[in-house]
Each structure stands twice: as structure tokens, then as C-alpha cells.
Amino acid sequence: MKIASVILAVSTLCAAPIASAQRVLERPENISLENEVQLGIARGLAYLKTQQKPEGHWSNEEHPALTALPLMAFHQDPQGTYRAGKQEFLQRGYRFIRSNAQADGGIYVRGLSNYNTALSLVALLHAGLPQDEALVTKARAFLISQQAKGMLNESLDGGIGYGPNGVSPKRQHPDLDNTLVSLEALRTYQATHPTAETSAKDDLDWNAAIEFISRTQNLPATNPKSSLAEADKGGFVYYPGFSNADPSEGPRTLRSYGSMSYAGLLSFIFADLKHDDPRVVAAVEWLSKSYTVDENPGMGQAGLYYYYHLMSKGLTAARISQLQLANGKTVAWVPILARKILDLQKGDGSWANETGRWMEKDPVLATCYCVLSLEILANQL
């Protein structure tokens, strides 16, 4: 996939709706579902609007990312109602994010500095206000500065972690998820600043990032330290040598799991790997044979809504409208995922996971994931 295609993918996911000629699915039978999806989005956004705090933030004020996500959801509404961002409640949200800009260029309070900066940067880039130009430029530089090099564990070089301001040592080294959100933020900056010129020394080491991502993939041909199990081939883990899907007892393995496998596919796309690169092909094959909307493969209900979010993003960015399953059948995943998400929406318009891992019991976070997913899917029905 060429740079222009990557920028188009970022723009598609983060800014404007897909034009009708580019829709993955364009069938008369989807008209009713399209209306239901738009209603689900509207109800989800109405819920989020009620959850904003007077100070402008959502959920936990120590994490600006939890305010950035609702702002993204409002911005990406296919109806375009909030895209200009002029509503006062949105302006309060942007002001809150700006208030957390730090001297080092990051946008955070005290912890998870890279994660908070990456999502906040995307939200501000959506707003596209001239007054934020210096802030977003410094935030971009901060993300680039977080890329690991010269690590004692060389397998971590090239990746990006939660940042030096993390609250635990485990969160201070690179992982695939933080690498993904950083790559997406950097590509969003590139898409919104097409004429900006930067020297190689001021940019991310994209080759090192690709090598790090490859070390999180279970693919012996390109990662000798990966799982040798056929069931894991092509999928991804959290960081080299560690998977959240590992069993709590018995021999340690590096099990592939759904959410990180979509994170790996997206990371490769943002890093400009071609669609026929063996690593991309293997990722799509694992995701196809592991396809389900009933759980986060390898993790059960843990991280389910983030899985939906990355699934909708990943397959859309990869321009995949149908998946070929392990049994040889093909499935049009867009309407199936849309219906599943709608079935899980609560009466007040929110979503929440009964499994609390990764904060998905927080209805603001879960609702953002689901609304963002539906917004991507709405543009393909």
C-alpha cells in the first residue's frame, strides 16, 4: 500500500465519510440497516453528551484520551452535525485537552503520557484550528521522541510504549497497542498537513517500527521467536515475548489474539507495507480463520468493544469487504458486525462490557468504541 493509500485510509477512518463509489457494500437490502445504524449512532452520541463533566472532560480527568475519544465520535458522525466543532460542549472538550499540554510537547496529566498524547493529537487534528498548530506540532515531536532505541532487550527497539510517565515499570516499555495509536496519530498529522516538510532526523524511524511490529507477529518466517503453533500463525501478541492470551497455568506460549491481531494489521498499513507483503497476508489469514463477533478471539469477552473498534478500522483500511473463513465460506462482515453492536446497545444509548478488563465497564469508553465502529460501518452500507 503506497503512502497515498495510507493517507486515504487515515482520512477515511478519521475525517470524512467514504464516498458512495468507494463503499464496500452498496445493496438495497442494507437501507433499513443503514437507518438503524444511524439511529444507534445518534443515541450513542446523545448519551455521551449527557456524560460530559462541567470542566469539559469525560470520564477520568487524569486521562485526556478519555475526552479525545468522545470528541472523535462527535466529529465522525456521518450526518456531519458536529464536524465543525462549534458547539459549546465540544469547545469545552477541546479546551480541556489543550489545558493538559505539557512543556515536553506531550498532552497528559501524569501517567500514560504517550497514549494520552496520541489520542489527544488526533482529536485536535480533527478540529483543525489554526490556534492549535504549535501544540499539534509539538505533540507530533513528542510521539516521535518516544520511539525506543538502544533498549537492553533489543526486541523492543522501534516500538512505542505508554511513556516515561507511566505508573508502573511494565508500562514504560514498548507494546503493539501504543505503537498503533502513535502511528495512526502521525499518519493523521501527515494527512492533515500534506505540504509539511520534515527531515528524516525529525521523523519516526519507520523501518524500525516495522521490525518491532514484525516481532509481535507469530510468523516464524519473519520472527524466529514466535509461536510455532499453527493456530497462532499470522496473529499478533502484545509485545515481543508476551501475550495477554497466554494461559495462567502450564507451559508459557505466545498465543495470538483478536484485538492485537487487528492492531498489527493496522500498524502494518500505517507503516506502508504492501497488501501482498507476506506479513500482511498472514495477518489477514489469521483474522479470517479466527473471525467471530461473539468474542475477542483468544480473550473471550475481555476487550470485546475495542476488538469491534479495531476490526471495523482494520478491515476497512485493508479494503476487505468479505472474509474467507476456515471452512471455505465467505462472509460479508460489515452488516453482521453492525447488527451485533446494535443488539448490545442499552436502553439509554450506551454500551458497557460486563467484563471489566481494560476499563470496558466504563460506559463512556465502551460507548465511544461502539459509536466509532458504527460510524465506520455506516459509510459502507
N, C-alpha and C positions, 0 to 999 in steps of 0.2 A: 504494500500500500504506500503510495507516494505521499510526500508532505501535504500536497493539496488535498488529498483524500482524507488525511488525518485532520486537517483543519476543517474540512466539511463535516467530518464525523463529530468533532467537538462542537461546531456551530449547531449542528442538528440536535445534539443532546443538551446543549447548554443555552441556546438562544432562541432561534426561530423554528417554527413548525416545519415539518417536511412538506414540500410542495406535492400536490396530488400526483404528479407524474412520477414522483420518487417513492410513492407509498409501496410498502412491501405487499400489502393486501388491499385490494380495491374491489370489493364484491358487494352486490346489493344486499346480501343476507347480513352484512355487517352494519347496516344502517341503524337498526334497533340497538345493537350493542354499542355503537358509537355514541348514541344518545345516552345510554345508561352509564357509559364511562365518563362522559362529560358531567352528568349529574353527580356521579361519585366524586369527581374532582371538585366540583362546586361545594359539595357537602364537606369534603375534607378541608378545603380552604376556609370555609365558614367556621369549622371547628378550630382550626389553627388561629384564626383571627381572635377568637374568644380567649385564647390561652396566652396572649402576649401580656407581659408584665408592664406596669406603668412606666418603668425606666426604659422600656423599648426592647428588652431581651425576651427570649423564650426559654423555658425550662431552667437550666442551671446557668447562672450568670458567670460562673468561672470558666465556661467553655463557649466562646463566641461562635464556634462551629454549630452549636445548637440553635443559634439565631440565624446563622448563614443559611442553614437548610430550609427553614420556612421562607426566607426571602427568595431563595431559588425556586421553591414551589410556587410562590405567587407570580414570580417573573415568567415562569414557563407555562402558565395556564394557556392552553391552546386558544381560548377566546380572546386573549390579549388584553384583558381588562386591567391587569396590573403591570403590564410590561414597562410603561413609562416610569413607574415607581413614584408617582407624585402623591399618592395617598399619604396622609399624615402618619398613619400607623406604620407604613413602610419606611418613611423617612426617620421615624424614631428608631427603627431597627437598624438602619444604616448608620445612624449617629452612634448607636451603642457599639457597633463594630469598630467604627473609627476611634472611639474613646479608648479602645484597648490596643491601639498601635504602640509598639514599644520602640525604644531607641535603636535596637538591633535590627529593626525592619520587620520583625515578626508581629503578628496580631494575636495576642493571647493574654491571659491573666497571670497564671503562674505555671501551669502544667500543660503537657501535650502541645507544646508550642508549635511544632510543625503541622500537626493535624489541624489545629485551630487556624493557623495561618493559611493553609491551603484552601480550606473551605471558605474562609472569610474573603480570600482573594478572589475566588470565583464569583461570590455574591457581589462584590464591589465592581468587578469587571462587567457583570450583567447590567448594573446600574449605569455604567459608562459615563460617569460625571467628571468633567474636567477637574473639579476640585480634588478628586481622588488620585490624580495622575502620579504625584510624587509618592503617595502612600502605596499604590499598587506596584510601582517600580521598585520600591524598597522591599516590599513583601516578596516579589519575584526573586530578588537577590538573596533574601533570607533563605528561601526554599533551596536555591542552588547551593548555598553555603552549607546546607545540612547533608549533602551527599557524602557518604562515608568513603574514606580512603586511608590506607595505612593501618587498617584495623588489625589487632592481634590475631583475630580469626579472619583470615583473608577471604573466606567465603561471603563475608558481609560487605566487602568493598563494593561500591557502586550503588548500594541501596540507600534508602532514607528511612529514618525511624521517627518516633514521637517527638524527638528533640531533646536537647540537653537539659530542658527544664522539666523533664518527666518526674513523676512522683515515686518511681521505683526503677532500680537498675535495669530490669528486664525491658523497660520501655525506652531505654536510651540507645538501643542498637537497632539497625535497620530491619524492616519487615516488609512484606509484599503489599499490605494494605496502605501503609503510609507512603510507600513508593508510588502506588497507583494514584492516590489523591494529589500527590505532588506533581506527577507527570501530567495529570489532567489540568491542574491549575496552570502549569507552564504552557501547555498547548492552548488553553483558553486565552492566556495572555497573548500568545502568538497570533491567534485568530482575531483578536480584537485590536492588535497593533501590527497590522500587516506590513507597514513601512518602517517599523523599528529596526534599527541595525545594531547588532551586538557582536562583539568579537568572540572568538572561540574560548578565550580565557574567562569571559563573562557568562558563558552558557554552561548548562549541565553537560557532564561527560556522558553522552547518550549511549556510547558503546559500553561503558562500564555499567550503566543502568541495565542494558540488555543482558549483559553477562550475569548480573545479580539476579534478574528475573529468571533467567535460564536455570540458575542454581536452586530456584524454588520449584522447578518443574520436575515431576517424576518421569524423566525421559533419559534412559541410560545412554543413548547415542550422543547426547549433548551435556549430560550431567551424570558422571560416573558414580556419584554418591547418592543417587536417587533410589527409590524403592524398586525392587526387581519384580514385584507382583504385577501380573498382567492387569488386574483390576485397577491399579493405580496409574498405569502408563498414560502419560499425557496430561494428567491433572496436576494440581499445584498444592503446596503446603504454605504455612505462614511465613517461615523464613528458613534458610538452609539449615537442615538438621532438626527442625521442629515442626510438628503438625498439631493443630488443635484437635484433629480427629484421631490422634493416637489413643489406643486403649489404655485404660488406667492400670490394668494389670497385664502381666505376660510380657513377651518379648517386645521391645520397642520397634515400631515400624514408622514409616513416613507415609501415612495414609493421605491420599488426595481427598479434597472435599469441595463441595459445590461453590460456596461463595468465593473462596480464594482461587478456584479454577477460573471463574469469570473475571476475577481481579487480574489473574495472569494473562488471560486473553486480551482484556482491555489494555493492560500495560504494554503488551507487545504491539498493539495497534497504535497507541500513543507514541511508542518508541520507533514507529515507522517500519516495522517488519512487514515484509510482503505476505500476501494472503496464502501463497504457496510455500512459504518457509516451513520446513518440517516441524518446527516447534509450534507454529500456529495451527498447522494441520492436525498435529497430535492433540492439541488443546481442544479443538472443535470435535474431534473424535471422542475424547473422554466425555465432554459435555453432552454429546449426542447420546451416547450409550448410558449415561447417568441421568438422563432427563427425567424430571418429575416436578410437579408444582405442589406436591403434598408435603415435602420436607426439604431441608437444606442437605443434599446428599452427603452422607458421612457424619452429619451433625444432628440429625433429627430435626426438632423444632428450634434448636438454638440458632440464632441469626437468620431466621426464616425471611423476615422482611428485607433485610439487607441483601439476602440472596435474590429475592424478587427484583430489587433495585438494580443489582449488578447484572442479572440475567437480561432484563429489558435493555439496559445500556449496552451490554456486551454483544448480544446477537444483533442489535440494531446497528451498532458501529461496524460489525463484521458483514453487514448486508445479508444476513441469513434469515430467510422467511420460513424455511421448513428444516426440520431436523430429521435425519435418518437414524432411527432407533436401533438398538442392538438386535431386535427381531427382524430388521429389514424394512419395517413400515416407516412411513414418513408422517410427520405431524406438523400442522400449522400452529406454532406455539403462541402466536400473538393473541388470538381470541381466547384460547384456553387460559393463558395467564391472566388476561383481563377479567374473565369471569371468576376465576379463583380469588383474585384480590377483592373484587366487588362482593363476593359471598362472605368475606371475612370482615367487611366494614360494619361497624357498630351503629346503633340507632342514632347516636349523636354525631355521626360522621367521622368518628375516629377509628383508628386501629390500635391494637396493643397485643403483644405476644404474651401468652401465659408463661412462657419460659423466659426468665429474666436475664439470661446471659447477654452480654454486650448491650445492656441498657434497653432492651426492646420492650420491657414492661412500661417504659416511659411512652405514653400515648403521643406526645409531641414528636419524638424521634420516629416511632413506628409509622405515624401518620405521614410524616414527611417522606419516608421511604416509599410508601404506597402511593401517595399523590404524585410524586416524581415519576414513579413507574407508570402509572396510568397516563400521565401526560406524554410520555414517550410512546406508549402503545396507541393513544388516541390519534396520533399523527400517521398511524399505519393501518387504520381500519377503513 
